[in-house]
């Protein structure tokens, strides 16, 4: 594979870089860099509105719905520069998950009602897929929705629901038919989160964040008009949602930015008068991670360039998920190694967002690193556990 950026692509990169440098609010970027999760609603809304006013609120949407119609390579450049600028990349449940499903399968009323508020950052969404006994295997979900006149009545429980405490709406997978095979009886419903019968209970994660939640639904009544597409097609729509951005599971941009952050830390930490990054032992660790991350990046670029491959694409995506999630753990571990005893600092994100303590003993680059390392322990579980991904590869790539 021969790959290079054209002059037009490089010019586009400079345009994007200049915009982020001039318009990304420093206070929001600092809180994002420090790993506050979930971000404040005002931060999400303010940054999304800035992107919207520039015409970049949802680069991957079709132009007729407010997107850009950029090529896959231009979107890649945009995301690289966004992460390099420490600008916020949030609200995926809204712009990159539910919105593409509404665009592809929703009614005209649903498109008119929901896409504009999502694009402007006026409304936030959460995803109600996983259940206590149905995580990576969504076919086993038990939450039901029974049609009663012009409304569905939902009963059940969801878990690991990111951002449910700040979301205005949720998109839920529910069983609308228990008489057919599991995948065929699932439907995709849009539910207002302040509907009577919904209870949200935060789950405090290991780094102190409250972005994860349990959601209990007891006789929750939802208008039939909030059903996306056809009843019983939710499994198909969910697969479309998860496959829409095939390379996202690699977390390439996060991994590249956090590796650079580890190198920056190591360039400032000293060992016996020598910069840590210049010591042979640490330099070897960096080289090993950097080589594997470069291989991951080229794998992503092959998919973006639509390079022909004899491999099953779904199996390749699962391989990217494994490599990308393990890489998140490796780059954050490298940061811990670079910080040494300073890694003992822990920013409690269960408290209101405040300015971190910065002095000669606790430089600014320490903020959020330990909490980022801790939450990265879950990266090989969420979005499809590593073991499940390996089973997919075994079946699709090797016929086992």
CORURJO-V632657 format. One record per residue. N is the residue number from 0. RES is the residue in three letters. PHI is phi in degrees with one decimal (999 if undefined). D_LAST is the distance of its C-alpha to the last C-alpha in Angstrom with 1 decimal. Layout:
N & RES & PHI & D_LAST
N & RES & PHI & D_LAST
This chain:
0 & UNK & 999 & 29.6
1 & UNK & -105.8 & 33.3
2 & UNK & -133.1 & 34.2
3 & UNK & -163.6 & 37.5
4 & UNK & -92.7 & 39.5
5 & UNK & -77.3 & 42.4
6 & UNK & -61.0 & 45.9
7 & UNK & -64.9 & 45.5
8 & UNK & -65.8 & 42.3
9 & UNK & -67.5 & 44.2
10 & UNK & -65.0 & 47.2
11 & UNK & -62.2 & 45.0
12 & UNK & -58.8 & 43.7
13 & UNK & -65.0 & 47.3
14 & UNK & -63.4 & 48.1
15 & UNK & -65.5 & 45.3
16 & UNK & -60.7 & 46.2
17 & UNK & -62.8 & 49.8
18 & UNK & -63.4 & 49.2
19 & UNK & -63.7 & 47.1
20 & UNK & -62.9 & 49.7
21 & UNK & -92.4 & 52.5
22 & UNK & -121.0 & 51.1
23 & UNK & -72.8 & 48.5
24 & UNK & -60.3 & 50.6
25 & UNK & -62.4 & 50.9
26 & UNK & -68.4 & 50.9
27 & UNK & -67.5 & 47.7
28 & UNK & -62.4 & 46.0
29 & UNK & -65.2 & 47.2
30 & UNK & -66.2 & 45.9
31 & UNK & -64.8 & 42.5
32 & UNK & -63.6 & 42.4
33 & UNK & -79.3 & 43.3
34 & UNK & 82.5 & 40.3
35 & UNK & -65.3 & 42.3
36 & UNK & -141.3 & 39.8
37 & UNK & -76.5 & 40.2
38 & UNK & -63.0 & 42.8
39 & UNK & -64.8 & 46.1
40 & UNK & -54.5 & 46.2
41 & UNK & -63.7 & 49.2
42 & UNK & -65.5 & 47.3
43 & UNK & -61.5 & 44.4
44 & UNK & -64.6 & 46.9
45 & UNK & -64.2 & 49.2
46 & UNK & -70.7 & 46.6
47 & UNK & -63.0 & 44.9
48 & UNK & -66.3 & 48.4
49 & UNK & -62.6 & 49.1
50 & UNK & -65.6 & 46.0
51 & UNK & -60.6 & 46.8
52 & UNK & -66.2 & 50.3
53 & UNK & -83.1 & 49.1
54 & UNK & 91.1 & 46.8
55 & UNK & -117.7 & 43.6
56 & UNK & -65.8 & 42.8
57 & UNK & -151.9 & 39.4
58 & UNK & -56.6 & 38.7
59 & UNK & -89.3 & 35.5
60 & UNK & -75.6 & 37.2
61 & UNK & -61.9 & 38.7
62 & UNK & -59.7 & 42.3
63 & UNK & -68.0 & 43.7
64 & UNK & -109.6 & 42.5
65 & UNK & 106.5 & 43.8
66 & UNK & -85.4 & 41.0
67 & UNK & -114.5 & 41.5
68 & UNK & 59.2 & 39.4
69 & UNK & -66.5 & 38.7
70 & UNK & -70.3 & 36.2
71 & UNK & -59.3 & 32.9
72 & UNK & -68.7 & 34.6
73 & UNK & -64.8 & 37.7
74 & UNK & -62.9 & 35.7
75 & UNK & -61.5 & 34.1
76 & UNK & -62.5 & 37.6
77 & UNK & -57.0 & 38.9
78 & UNK & -68.3 & 36.3
79 & UNK & -58.2 & 36.9
80 & UNK & -70.4 & 40.6
81 & UNK & -61.0 & 40.4
82 & UNK & -71.7 & 38.6
83 & UNK & -62.2 & 40.9
84 & UNK & -88.3 & 43.8
85 & UNK & 57.8 & 42.5
86 & UNK & -79.3 & 42.9
87 & UNK & -68.4 & 41.2
88 & UNK & -120.8 & 37.8
89 & UNK & -142.7 & 37.6
90 & UNK & 79.7 & 37.5
91 & UNK & -59.3 & 34.0
92 & UNK & -58.7 & 33.7
93 & UNK & -83.2 & 36.7
94 & UNK & -78.6 & 36.5
95 & UNK & -110.6 & 32.8
96 & UNK & -117.3 & 31.2
97 & UNK & -72.2 & 33.4
98 & UNK & -60.1 & 35.7
99 & UNK & -59.3 & 33.1
100 & UNK & -69.2 & 32.1
101 & UNK & -62.6 & 35.8
102 & UNK & -61.1 & 36.4
103 & UNK & -80.5 & 33.7
104 & UNK & -126.7 & 34.0
105 & UNK & -75.4 & 37.2
106 & UNK & -75.8 & 40.5
107 & UNK & -59.5 & 43.5
108 & UNK & -63.4 & 45.0
109 & UNK & -63.5 & 42.0
110 & UNK & -62.9 & 42.0
111 & UNK & -66.3 & 45.7
112 & UNK & -74.6 & 45.7
113 & UNK & -105.9 & 42.9
114 & UNK & -67.1 & 42.2
115 & UNK & -59.9 & 45.6
116 & UNK & -59.4 & 45.7
117 & UNK & -65.0 & 42.3
118 & UNK & -62.2 & 43.3
119 & UNK & -82.8 & 46.6
120 & UNK & 82.1 & 45.2
121 & UNK & -81.1 & 47.2
122 & UNK & -132.1 & 44.5
123 & UNK & -113.0 & 41.4
124 & UNK & -126.6 & 38.2
125 & UNK & -128.8 & 35.6
126 & UNK & -110.5 & 32.1
127 & UNK & -106.2 & 31.6
128 & UNK & -108.4 & 27.9
129 & UNK & -64.8 & 26.8
130 & UNK & -131.4 & 28.1
131 & UNK & -52.8 & 28.5
132 & UNK & -116.9 & 25.6
133 & UNK & -148.7 & 23.7
134 & UNK & -96.1 & 22.9
135 & UNK & -69.9 & 19.6
136 & UNK & -100.3 & 18.8
137 & UNK & -69.8 & 21.8
138 & UNK & -64.2 & 21.2
139 & UNK & -91.8 & 22.7
140 & UNK & -67.4 & 26.0
141 & UNK & -115.4 & 29.2
142 & UNK & -62.2 & 32.0
143 & UNK & -112.2 & 33.8
144 & UNK & -135.8 & 36.2
145 & UNK & -105.5 & 38.5
146 & UNK & -72.3 & 40.7
147 & UNK & -129.7 & 44.4
148 & UNK & 68.3 & 46.7
149 & UNK & -99.7 & 46.1
150 & UNK & -134.0 & 44.1
151 & UNK & -95.8 & 40.8
152 & UNK & -110.8 & 41.2
153 & UNK & -101.0 & 38.4
154 & UNK & -138.9 & 37.7
155 & UNK & 156.2 & 35.1
156 & UNK & -143.4 & 34.1
157 & UNK & -118.8 & 32.2
158 & UNK & -142.8 & 31.5
159 & UNK & 60.2 & 31.0
160 & UNK & -83.9 & 32.9
161 & UNK & -65.1 & 34.1
162 & UNK & 68.5 & 37.7
163 & UNK & -62.5 & 38.6
164 & UNK & -74.0 & 42.0
165 & UNK & -112.4 & 43.0
166 & UNK & -82.9 & 41.3
167 & UNK & -85.8 & 43.5
168 & UNK & -135.1 & 40.6
169 & UNK & -134.3 & 37.1
170 & UNK & -111.5 & 34.3
171 & UNK & -120.9 & 32.5
172 & UNK & -91.5 & 29.6
173 & UNK & -137.8 & 31.0
174 & UNK & -86.9 & 30.4
175 & UNK & -105.4 & 33.0
176 & UNK & -147.7 & 31.7
177 & UNK & -97.0 & 30.3
178 & UNK & -97.0 & 30.3
179 & UNK & -110.4 & 27.3
180 & UNK & -60.7 & 23.6
181 & UNK & -48.9 & 23.3
182 & UNK & -64.1 & 22.3
183 & UNK & -80.4 & 25.1
184 & UNK & -96.7 & 27.8
185 & UNK & -97.4 & 27.8
186 & UNK & -124.9 & 30.6
187 & UNK & -115.3 & 31.7
188 & UNK & -115.9 & 35.2
189 & UNK & -101.2 & 37.7
190 & UNK & -127.7 & 39.7
191 & UNK & -73.8 & 42.8
192 & UNK & -75.2 & 42.5
193 & UNK & -99.8 & 46.1
194 & UNK & -65.8 & 45.7
195 & UNK & -53.7 & 47.2
196 & UNK & 103.0 & 44.7
197 & UNK & -95.8 & 42.5
198 & UNK & -123.0 & 42.6
199 & UNK & -111.2 & 41.0
200 & UNK & -123.5 & 40.7
201 & UNK & -63.0 & 39.9
202 & UNK & -110.9 & 37.5
203 & UNK & -76.2 & 38.9
204 & UNK & -82.8 & 36.1
205 & UNK & -60.1 & 36.3
206 & UNK & -94.0 & 38.5
207 & UNK & 96.0 & 40.9
208 & UNK & -74.5 & 39.8
209 & UNK & -122.2 & 39.9
210 & UNK & -78.3 & 37.5
211 & UNK & -96.1 & 35.1
212 & UNK & -150.3 & 36.2
213 & UNK & -95.7 & 35.8
214 & UNK & -127.1 & 36.9
215 & UNK & -106.6 & 38.4
216 & UNK & -121.7 & 39.2
217 & UNK & -124.9 & 41.7
218 & UNK & 52.6 & 43.1
219 & UNK & -81.3 & 42.6
220 & UNK & -98.6 & 44.0
221 & UNK & -127.2 & 42.6
222 & UNK & -56.9 & 44.1
223 & UNK & -59.5 & 42.1
224 & UNK & -67.4 & 42.7
225 & UNK & -90.6 & 40.3
226 & UNK & -77.0 & 37.3
227 & UNK & -85.1 & 35.4
228 & UNK & 64.5 & 34.6
229 & UNK & -100.9 & 33.8
230 & UNK & -62.6 & 33.2
231 & UNK & 86.6 & 29.7
232 & UNK & -104.7 & 28.3
233 & UNK & -59.7 & 27.9
234 & UNK & -61.5 & 24.1
235 & UNK & -63.9 & 24.3
236 & UNK & -68.1 & 27.0
237 & UNK & -65.7 & 25.2
238 & UNK & -63.7 & 22.2
239 & UNK & -60.5 & 24.9
240 & UNK & -58.6 & 26.6
241 & UNK & -73.1 & 23.6
242 & UNK & -94.8 & 22.7
243 & UNK & -58.6 & 26.3
244 & UNK & -116.5 & 26.6
245 & UNK & -62.4 & 23.2
246 & UNK & -93.2 & 24.6
247 & UNK & -63.1 & 26.4
248 & UNK & -66.3 & 23.6
249 & UNK & -77.6 & 24.2
250 & UNK & 48.1 & 27.8
251 & UNK & -59.4 & 29.0
252 & UNK & -70.7 & 32.6
253 & UNK & -59.8 & 32.8
254 & UNK & -63.5 & 31.3
255 & UNK & -65.1 & 33.6
256 & UNK & -66.8 & 36.6
257 & UNK & -73.2 & 35.9
258 & UNK & -64.6 & 35.4
259 & UNK & -61.4 & 38.8
260 & UNK & -64.4 & 40.3
261 & UNK & -61.6 & 39.2
262 & UNK & -67.2 & 40.9
263 & UNK & -64.0 & 43.9
264 & UNK & -63.2 & 44.2
265 & UNK & -64.8 & 43.9
266 & UNK & -75.2 & 46.6
267 & UNK & -108.3 & 49.0
268 & UNK & -82.9 & 48.3
269 & UNK & -112.6 & 50.4
270 & UNK & -130.6 & 49.9
271 & UNK & 53.0 & 53.2
272 & UNK & 80.9 & 54.5
273 & UNK & -117.2 & 51.5
274 & UNK & -61.7 & 49.1
275 & UNK & -55.8 & 45.8
276 & UNK & -65.2 & 43.9
277 & UNK & -92.2 & 46.0
278 & UNK & -81.0 & 45.0
279 & UNK & -57.5 & 42.6
280 & UNK & -62.6 & 40.3
281 & UNK & -73.3 & 39.8
282 & UNK & -60.0 & 39.7
283 & UNK & -67.1 & 36.8
284 & UNK & -59.5 & 34.9
285 & UNK & -61.7 & 35.7
286 & UNK & -61.9 & 34.6
287 & UNK & -63.8 & 31.2
288 & UNK & -66.3 & 30.5
289 & UNK & -63.7 & 32.2
290 & UNK & -64.3 & 30.1
291 & UNK & -69.6 & 26.8
292 & UNK & -69.1 & 28.3
293 & UNK & -64.1 & 29.5
294 & UNK & -63.6 & 26.0
295 & UNK & -62.5 & 24.8
296 & UNK & -62.3 & 27.8
297 & UNK & -66.6 & 27.1
298 & UNK & -64.1 & 23.6
299 & UNK & -63.6 & 25.3
300 & UNK & -63.9 & 28.0
301 & UNK & -62.9 & 25.6
302 & UNK & -69.9 & 24.4
303 & UNK & -61.4 & 28.0
304 & UNK & -86.2 & 29.1
305 & UNK & 56.9 & 26.5
306 & UNK & -64.7 & 25.6
307 & UNK & -68.4 & 23.4
308 & UNK & -144.8 & 19.9
309 & UNK & -80.6 & 17.1
310 & UNK & -80.5 & 14.6
311 & UNK & -64.1 & 13.7
312 & UNK & -64.8 & 16.5
313 & UNK & -64.1 & 15.1
314 & UNK & -67.2 & 12.5
315 & UNK & -62.9 & 15.7
316 & UNK & -62.3 & 17.7
317 & UNK & -63.8 & 15.4
318 & UNK & -65.0 & 15.8
319 & UNK & -63.7 & 19.5
320 & UNK & -61.9 & 19.7
321 & UNK & -63.9 & 18.5
322 & UNK & -63.5 & 20.8
323 & UNK & -67.9 & 23.7
324 & UNK & -70.8 & 23.7
325 & UNK & -65.9 & 23.7
326 & UNK & -66.4 & 26.4
327 & UNK & -57.5 & 28.5
328 & UNK & -70.0 & 28.6
329 & UNK & -72.0 & 29.5
330 & UNK & -71.3 & 32.3
331 & UNK & -73.4 & 33.9
332 & UNK & -63.0 & 33.7
333 & UNK & -62.5 & 35.5
334 & UNK & -63.2 & 38.2
335 & UNK & -62.4 & 38.6
336 & UNK & -60.8 & 39.0
337 & UNK & -69.9 & 41.5
338 & UNK & -76.1 & 43.5
339 & UNK & 58.8 & 43.9
340 & UNK & -59.5 & 46.3
341 & UNK & -65.3 & 46.7
342 & UNK & -66.8 & 43.2
343 & UNK & -68.0 & 44.8
344 & UNK & -68.5 & 46.3
345 & UNK & -130.2 & 44.5
346 & UNK & -91.5 & 45.4
347 & UNK & -79.2 & 45.4
348 & UNK & -83.3 & 44.2
349 & UNK & -78.0 & 45.1
350 & UNK & -90.9 & 48.6
351 & UNK & -57.0 & 50.2
352 & UNK & -63.5 & 49.5
353 & UNK & -135.4 & 52.1
354 & UNK & -76.2 & 53.0
355 & UNK & -72.7 & 51.4
356 & UNK & -74.7 & 53.7
357 & UNK & -130.2 & 54.1
358 & UNK & -151.5 & 56.4
359 & UNK & -66.8 & 56.5
360 & UNK & -85.7 & 54.4
361 & UNK & -128.0 & 51.8
362 & UNK & -60.5 & 51.3
363 & UNK & -60.4 & 49.9
364 & UNK & -70.7 & 46.6
365 & UNK & -78.5 & 45.7
366 & UNK & -53.0 & 45.6
367 & UNK & 82.5 & 42.2
368 & UNK & -70.0 & 40.3
369 & UNK & -68.5 & 39.7
370 & UNK & -64.9 & 38.7
371 & UNK & -63.5 & 36.3
372 & UNK & -63.1 & 34.7
373 & UNK & -65.2 & 34.5
374 & UNK & -70.0 & 32.9
375 & UNK & -67.7 & 30.3
376 & UNK & -61.5 & 28.9
377 & UNK & -88.2 & 27.4
378 & UNK & -64.1 & 25.8
379 & UNK & -86.7 & 22.3
380 & UNK & -110.8 & 22.6
381 & UNK & -70.4 & 24.3
382 & UNK & 72.9 & 22.9
383 & UNK & 110.5 & 19.4
384 & UNK & -58.9 & 18.8
385 & UNK & -55.7 & 17.0
386 & UNK & -64.1 & 14.6
387 & UNK & -65.9 & 13.7
388 & UNK & -61.7 & 13.5
389 & UNK & -66.0 & 11.0
390 & UNK & -64.0 & 8.7
391 & UNK & -62.1 & 9.5
392 & UNK & -63.4 & 8.9
393 & UNK & -59.5 & 5.4
394 & UNK & -75.7 & 4.9
395 & UNK & -82.2 & 7.9
396 & UNK & -91.2 & 8.3
397 & UNK & -122.3 & 5.5
398 & UNK & 65.2 & 3.8
399 & UNK & -88.2 & 0.0
